[in-house]
Amino acid sequence: MSRAEVEIEDTGLEESVRFLRQIMVGLLMLLALGNRSYGQANFPLKDGDCVVFYGDSITDQRLYTTFIESYVLTRFPRLNVHFIHSGWGGDRVGGGGGGPVDVRLRRDVIAYKPTVMTIMLGMNDGEYRPFDQEVYNRYTSGYENIIKTVKGALPGIRITVIEPSPFDEVTRPTEIAGGYNNVLIRYGQFLRELAQRENLTVADMNSPVVAVLEKAKAIDPNIAQRIVPDRVHPGPGGHLIMAEALLKAWNAPAQVSSVEIDAAGKRVVRAENTAVTVLNVDRSVSWTQTDKALPLSLDWKDKALALAIQCSDVVEALDQQPLKVTGLTADRYALKIDSEDVGVFTRPQLEEGLNLAVLLTAMAKQALSVHELTLRHNQIHFARWRELQVPLENQQFPHLQPALDTLDKLEAEIIAKQRATAQPKPRNYELILQ
C-alpha cells in the first residue's frame, strides 16, 4: 500500500470519527431537551436560582409573590428554585420601617445572595398627591441607587423592575387632582427607560389591573371594588392579575399538558408534556395519564378572584390543560379522574376539547395543596424575620441565633414537603357512557 493510500484511509477514518462525534453530540442535546420541562427553555428561572421579592406593603402582602412561587413549583416541578419574600409595608426607595435602604438591601436582599430580584416600589414614593417634580426626582435617583447597589454587590444578578400597581380610581371616584394613578403611570414610564439603560426586565402591573377593574365594574360594581378593596392593596383577585403580568414578562408557558385521543382508532393522537399509557376503548374509554406539570392553584369560591379571572386572560395565558377525545359513539359521557367525578360532557364538548385546568380535578386539588405549603413556609419566614431577627438584632440574647436556626430548619422541612407535593402523579381517566 502506498503512502498516499494510507493517508487517504486515515483521512476517511478521521471523517468517520468526526461524523460519529456529531451524532453523539446531537443525541446528547436531544436527551437534554427531553429532560427539560415543557416551556422551560424560554423561562428565565433556572435550576439553583434564588429569587428575592423586594418592595413595599403590596409585596409584603405575600400574594402576587406566592402565586408566582406556586406557579413555578407546579409548572416546573423538577426545577429547584428558592424564593424569599422581602416586602416591608411603607417602604420607599430610601427605605422605611425596616430601616434605611442600605440596611434593607444588605439584610433583606444581599444576605441571601439571590440570582434573581424583583423590585416593586412607587405607591408610597408618590406621596398620594398630584405629580411633583422634586418628589419624582427623589424616586428616580433612589431607584437608580438601588440598582447600582445590588449590581455592585451581586454581579450577574437578573433584576425585574415592576411598574407600580394601580391606585384604584376606576371603581371609586378620584380624589387627587389629575388622578394619583397617573402619577404611578409616570413612575412606570421611568422604570421602562431605566430597564432599557440597565438591561433589566420590566413588568407592568398597572394597566392589566386597571383593565380588569374596568371590565369588572361593568359586570358587578360591588364585587369589582373587592379586587382592590382599599384602593391601594389588592385582594387575591388583583394580585393574581399582577402575578400574571410578571409571569408574562418572564415568558411563562400557558400549557400544563395537552392530550388528544382518537377513540375510533384506539390511539393517542397527541400527548404534550405528559405520557398517556394503558389506553382501553370499549363502551367506555380509559387511560392512565402522567402529566409533567400541574394547573394553577385557584380558589374559584372567591367571588372577587373569579370575577378578576373572568375579566382577564389568565386562563388563556397561564392555565391551559386541554383534553380532546374524538371518534366517540354516544352523546354523553361522565369523566372521572382517579374515580372522582369531574363532570358530564356531551360528545361535541369532548370533540372540541375540555380545559381541565378550570375544573375541580385531582390535579387542581394537588396544586392547592402545594399553594397551602407555599403560604405556610412564607408565614414561618415572616415570623422569623419580622418578629425575631429584626426586632432583636441589637439585643444580646444567647438563644436568639439557635431559635432562628431552628425556624430555618422547620421552613426547609416545609419547603421539602412543598416540592414533594408538587411532583405530578399518574392519574386514571375514565369516560363512562351515560
C-alpha positions in Angstrom: 0.0 0.0 0.0 1.4 3.4 -1.0 1.9 6.3 1.4 -0.9 8.2 -0.5 -3.3 5.3 0.0 -2.6 5.2 3.8 -3.1 9.0 4.0 -6.5 8.6 2.2 -7.6 5.8 4.6 -6.5 7.8 7.6 -8.4 10.9 6.4 -11.5 8.7 5.8 -11.2 7.4 9.4 -10.9 10.9 10.8 -14.1 11.9 8.9 -15.9 8.9 10.2 -14.9 9.7 13.8 -15.9 13.3 13.4 -19.3 12.2 12.0 -19.9 9.9 14.9 -19.0 12.6 17.4 -21.5 14.9 15.7 -24.2 12.3 16.0 -23.3 11.7 19.7 -23.5 15.5 20.4 -26.9 15.7 18.7 -28.2 12.8 20.7 -27.0 14.3 24.0 -28.7 17.6 23.1 -31.9 15.8 22.3 -31.7 13.9 25.7 -31.1 17.2 27.5 -34.1 18.8 25.8 -36.2 15.8 26.5 -35.4 16.1 30.2 -36.2 19.8 30.3 -39.7 20.7 31.5 -42.1 21.9 28.8 -41.6 25.6 28.0 -38.6 25.9 30.3 -36.2 26.9 27.5 -37.7 30.4 27.3 -38.4 30.8 31.1 -35.7 32.8 32.8 -35.6 31.0 36.1 -33.1 28.1 36.1 -32.2 25.3 38.4 -30.5 26.6 41.6 -31.8 30.1 41.3 -32.7 32.1 44.4 -35.4 34.8 43.9 -35.9 37.7 46.3 -39.1 39.7 46.0 -38.4 43.3 47.3 -40.9 46.0 47.8 -43.4 47.8 50.0 -46.7 46.7 51.6 -48.1 45.3 48.4 -45.2 42.9 48.2 -45.5 42.5 52.0 -49.0 41.1 51.5 -47.3 38.0 50.1 -50.0 37.3 47.5 -48.7 38.0 44.0 -45.4 36.6 45.1 -46.9 33.3 46.4 -49.0 32.9 43.3 -45.7 33.2 41.3 -43.9 30.8 43.6 -46.7 28.2 43.4 -46.8 28.6 39.6 -43.1 27.8 39.3 -43.3 24.9 41.7 -46.3 23.3 39.9 -45.4 24.2 36.3 -41.7 23.2 36.6 -41.8 20.6 39.5 -38.2 19.4 38.8 -36.8 22.9 39.0 -35.1 23.8 42.2 -35.7 27.5 42.8 -35.8 29.1 46.3 -38.0 32.2 47.0 -37.5 34.9 49.6 -40.3 37.4 50.3 -38.7 40.7 51.5 -41.5 43.3 51.2 -42.0 45.8 54.0 -45.1 47.9 54.5 -44.5 51.7 53.9 -41.2 51.2 52.1 -40.0 53.8 49.6 -36.8 53.9 47.5 -35.0 55.3 50.5 -36.3 52.6 52.9 -38.8 52.8 55.7 -40.0 50.9 58.8 -37.4 48.2 58.2 -34.6 50.7 58.2 -32.8 52.9 55.6 -32.4 51.4 52.1 -28.8 50.4 52.6 -29.8 48.3 55.7 -32.8 46.8 53.9 -30.7 45.8 50.9 -27.8 44.4 52.9 -30.0 42.5 55.4 -33.1 41.5 53.3 -31.6 41.1 49.8 -27.9 40.7 49.5 -27.6 38.4 52.6 -29.5 35.7 50.6 -27.2 36.0 47.6 -30.0 35.9 45.1 -29.5 35.3 41.4 -32.9 37.0 40.6 -34.5 40.0 42.2 -37.8 41.8 41.6 -38.4 45.3 42.8 -41.9 46.9 43.3 -41.7 50.4 44.7 -43.6 53.6 43.9 -47.0 53.6 45.7 -45.7 55.4 48.7 -43.0 57.3 46.9 -45.6 59.5 45.1 -46.9 60.6 48.5 -50.5 60.3 47.4 -50.7 63.7 45.9 -50.5 65.3 42.4 -47.3 64.9 40.4 -44.4 66.8 42.0 -41.1 67.1 40.1 -39.0 67.1 43.3 -40.7 64.0 44.6 -40.3 62.3 41.3 -36.6 63.2 41.2 -36.1 61.5 44.6 -37.8 58.4 43.3 -35.7 58.2 40.2 -32.4 58.8 41.9 -33.3 56.5 44.8 -34.3 53.7 42.4 -31.0 54.1 40.4 -29.1 53.8 43.7 -30.9 50.5 44.5 -29.9 49.1 41.1 -26.3 50.3 41.5 -26.0 48.9 45.0 -27.4 45.5 44.2 -25.5 45.1 40.9 -22.3 46.1 42.7 -22.8 43.5 45.5 -24.2 40.8 43.3 -22.6 40.9 39.8 -24.7 39.0 37.3 -27.9 39.2 39.2 -31.0 39.4 36.9 -33.3 42.1 38.1 -37.0 42.6 37.1 -38.4 46.1 37.9 -42.1 46.3 38.4 -44.3 49.3 37.3 -46.3 50.2 40.4 -49.7 48.5 40.7 -52.7 51.0 40.4 -54.3 53.3 42.9 -57.9 52.3 42.1 -59.7 55.3 40.5 -61.9 53.0 38.4 -64.4 51.6 40.9 -64.3 54.8 43.0 -64.0 58.5 42.0 -60.6 60.1 42.1 -59.9 62.4 45.0 -56.5 63.7 43.8 -56.2 66.4 41.1 -55.1 64.8 37.9 -55.5 61.3 39.4 -53.0 59.6 41.6 -52.7 56.6 39.3 -51.4 58.9 36.6 -48.5 59.7 38.9 -47.8 56.0 39.2 -48.0 55.6 35.5 -45.4 58.3 35.1 -43.2 56.4 37.5 -43.7 53.3 35.5 -42.5 55.1 32.3 -39.3 55.9 34.1 -38.8 52.2 35.0 -39.2 51.3 31.4 -36.4 53.8 30.5 -34.3 52.5 33.4 -34.8 48.9 32.3 -33.6 49.7 28.8 -30.5 51.6 30.2 -29.5 48.9 32.7 -30.5 45.8 30.8 -33.3 44.9 33.2 -36.6 43.1 32.7 -39.7 45.2 33.3 -43.2 44.1 34.2 -46.3 46.2 34.0 -48.6 45.6 37.0 -50.7 48.7 36.4 -52.5 48.7 33.1 -53.6 45.0 33.3 -55.3 45.6 36.7 -56.9 48.8 35.5 -58.3 46.9 32.5 -59.7 44.2 34.8 -61.3 46.8 37.1 -63.0 48.5 34.2 -64.5 45.2 32.9 -65.4 44.0 36.4 -67.2 47.3 37.2 -69.4 46.9 34.2 -70.4 43.4 35.3 -70.7 43.8 39.1 -69.6 47.1 40.7 -69.8 45.9 44.2 -67.6 42.8 43.7 -65.3 44.9 41.5 -64.4 47.0 44.5 -63.1 44.0 46.3 -60.4 43.4 43.6 -58.5 46.4 45.2 -60.5 46.8 48.5 -58.8 49.9 49.9 -57.7 51.4 46.5 -54.1 50.5 47.3 -53.7 46.9 48.4 -55.3 44.4 46.0 -57.1 41.3 47.2 -56.3 37.9 45.8 -58.0 38.7 42.5 -55.9 41.8 41.9 -52.8 40.0 43.0 -53.5 37.1 40.5 -53.6 39.7 37.7 -50.3 41.2 38.9 -48.7 37.7 39.1 -49.8 37.1 35.6 -48.1 40.3 34.5 -44.8 39.3 36.0 -45.0 35.7 34.7 -45.8 37.1 31.2 -42.7 39.3 31.4 -40.8 36.0 32.2 -42.2 34.2 29.2 -44.2 31.8 31.3 -45.8 29.0 29.3 -49.6 28.7 29.2 -49.7 24.9 28.7 -49.9 22.4 31.5 -50.4 19.5 29.2 -52.3 18.6 26.1 -53.9 15.3 25.1 -55.9 14.2 22.1 -57.3 10.7 21.8 -59.0 9.1 18.8 -61.4 6.6 20.3 -62.5 5.2 17.0 -58.9 4.5 16.0 -58.0 3.5 19.6 -54.9 5.6 19.5 -53.3 8.7 21.2 -53.1 11.5 18.6 -51.2 13.9 20.8 -49.6 13.9 24.2 -47.6 17.1 25.1 -45.9 17.5 28.4 -47.5 14.2 29.5 -47.4 10.5 29.0 -50.5 8.6 28.1 -50.5 4.8 28.6 -52.9 1.8 29.0 -55.4 3.2 26.6 -58.5 1.0 26.5 -61.5 1.6 24.3 -64.7 -0.4 24.7 -68.1 1.1 25.6 -66.2 3.4 27.8 -62.7 4.9 27.3 -60.0 4.7 29.9 -56.3 5.5 30.1 -53.5 6.5 32.5 -52.1 10.0 32.2 -48.9 11.3 33.9 -48.5 15.0 33.3 -45.2 16.8 33.9 -46.9 19.8 35.4 -50.0 20.9 37.4 -52.6 23.6 36.8 -52.8 26.9 38.7 -53.9 26.8 42.3 -57.1 28.9 42.2 -59.8 29.3 44.8 -62.9 29.6 42.5 -65.1 30.2 45.5 -63.6 33.6 46.0 -66.1 35.8 44.1 -63.7 38.7 43.5 -61.0 36.4 42.3 -63.4 34.6 40.0 -64.6 37.9 38.6 -61.0 39.0 38.0 -60.3 35.8 36.1 -63.5 36.3 34.0 -62.3 39.8 33.1 -58.8 38.8 32.2 -56.8 36.4 30.1 -55.3 34.5 33.0 -56.7 31.1 31.8 -55.7 31.6 28.2 -52.2 32.9 29.1 -51.3 30.6 32.0 -53.7 27.7 32.5 -54.2 25.5 29.5 -54.7 21.8 30.1 -56.8 20.6 27.1 -58.2 17.2 26.7 -59.8 16.3 23.3 -61.5 12.9 22.6 -62.8 12.2 19.1 -64.5 9.2 17.5 -66.9 8.7 20.3 -70.2 6.9 19.6 -72.6 8.1 22.4 -74.0 11.5 23.1 -72.9 11.9 26.7 -70.0 10.7 28.9 -69.1 11.2 32.5 -65.5 12.0 33.1 -63.8 10.5 36.2 -60.2 11.0 37.3 -58.9 8.7 40.0 -62.6 7.6 40.5 -63.7 11.1 41.3 -66.4 12.8 39.3 -65.3 15.7 37.2 -68.4 16.3 35.2 -70.8 15.0 32.5 -70.0 16.2 29.0 -71.5 15.9 25.5 -69.8 14.4 22.6 -69.4 17.8 20.9 -67.8 19.2 24.0 -65.3 16.3 24.2 -64.6 16.6 20.4 -64.0 20.4 20.7 -61.8 19.8 23.8 -62.1 20.5 27.6 -59.7 22.7 29.5 -59.2 20.5 32.6 -57.3 23.3 34.3 -60.6 25.2 35.1 -62.3 22.1 36.5 -62.1 20.6 40.0 -59.8 17.7 39.3 -57.4 15.7 41.4 -54.6 17.7 39.8 -56.3 21.0 40.8 -56.6 19.8 44.4 -53.0 18.8 44.4 -52.0 22.3 43.2 -54.0 23.8 46.0 -52.1 21.6 48.5 -48.8 22.9 47.1 -50.1 26.5 47.5 -51.1 25.9 51.1 -47.5 24.8 51.8 -46.2 27.9 49.9 -48.2 30.1 52.2 -47.1 28.1 55.3 -43.4 28.4 54.7 -43.7 32.1 53.9 -45.5 32.6 57.2 -42.7 31.0 59.1 -40.1 33.1 57.2 -42.1 36.2 58.0 -42.3 35.4 61.7 -38.6 34.6 61.9 -37.6 37.8 60.1 -40.1 40.3 61.4 -40.8 39.0 64.9 -37.4 37.8 65.9 -34.4 38.7 63.7 -35.1 42.4 63.1 -36.6 43.4 66.5 -33.9 41.6 68.4 -30.9 42.1 66.2 -29.2 44.6 68.5 -30.0 42.6 71.7 -27.6 40.1 73.2 -29.8 37.1 73.6 -27.8 33.9 73.5 -30.7 31.8 72.4 -31.7 34.1 69.5 -29.5 32.5 66.8 -30.4 29.0 67.8 -34.1 30.0 67.6 -33.6 31.4 64.1 -31.7 28.3 63.1 -34.5 26.1 64.3 -37.1 28.1 62.3 -34.8 27.9 59.2 -34.8 24.1 59.6 -38.6 24.0 60.0 -39.1 26.1 56.9 -36.7 23.9 55.0 -38.8 20.9 56.0 -41.9 22.5 54.8 -40.3 23.5 51.5 -39.2 19.9 51.0 -42.8 18.8 51.5 -44.0 21.6 49.2 -41.7 20.3 46.4 -42.6 16.7 47.0 -46.3 17.6 46.9 -45.7 19.4 43.6 -44.5 16.2 41.8 -47.2 15.1 39.3 -48.7 11.6 39.8 -50.2 9.0 37.4 -53.9 9.7 37.1 -56.5 7.2 35.9 -59.0 8.7 33.5 -62.4 7.2 32.6 -65.0 8.4 30.1 -68.1 6.4 31.1 -71.1 6.1 28.7 -74.2 7.8 30.1 
